[in-house]
Amino acid sequence: MPIYEFHCEKCGKDSEVLVRSSDWKGTPCPKCGSTRLEKKFSTFAANMAGGGAGEAASCSGVPSSCGMCGTGKPHSH
């Protein structure tokens, strides 16, 4: 099952919830229990650089877009 991001219309908090894509309606907010969740549009990152130990992953040059920044794993910009 995938993890989806939701925004609760009652408490205003964002949460990640592990649910089936077709069965998310009625899922309670992990923060307040409300079922007034709105599914957020999310992006994901994938490492397609080969990824052997010690190899630097390729990066587009924009730190927020590479998915490797902040992980402590070697990569280049």
N, C-alpha and C positions, 0 to 999 in steps of 0.2 A: 504494500500500500504506500502511496506517495504522501509526503508531508506537504500540506498546503498552509498558506498564510491567510489569516482572517483578521478582520477588524470588528470589534464588538461595538455595536451602535448604542448599547446601554452604558458601559463603563468607559468606552473610548480607548481601550487597550488593544494592542496588536498581539497575536499569538500564532504559534505554529502548531498544527494539529495533524496527527496521523489518521487519515480517514480514506475511505474509498471515494473515488471521484464522483460517483453517482449518488452516494448516500450521505453527503455532508450536511444537507439541510436538517435542522433539528439538533445538530451537534451543540452541546453546551460550551459556553465560554469557559476556559480553564481558570480565568481570573474571578468571574462573578457568577457563573452558572447560567447566564441569560442565553437564550437560543437565538438572539438577534445578531447573528454573525453575518458578515459580508465577506465573500471570498475576494482576496486581493490578487492583482496580477503580479506574478513573480517571475524572475529570471533565474537561470541557473548557470553555473560555471562547470566546464569540463576541461581536463588536461589532456590534450591530444598530441603532446610533444614527444611521446615515446616513453618518458618517465623512468629511465633507469636510474639506479642509485647514483647520486653525485652529478647527474646531468641537470643542466639548467633548462627549465621549461621556457618556451617562447612566450613573449609578452608583447602586446600591441603598442606599448609605450604610454598608455593611459593607465595609471596605477589602479583606479577603481574598476577597470574593465577586465583585468587579466585573471582574476580569481585566485592568484597566488600571493598577492601582496598581503602582508600581515599574517601569513601562515608560518613564517620562519623557514620555509623551504627555499632552496636556492633557485633564483630565476633572474632574468635580465630584462631591462626596459630599453 
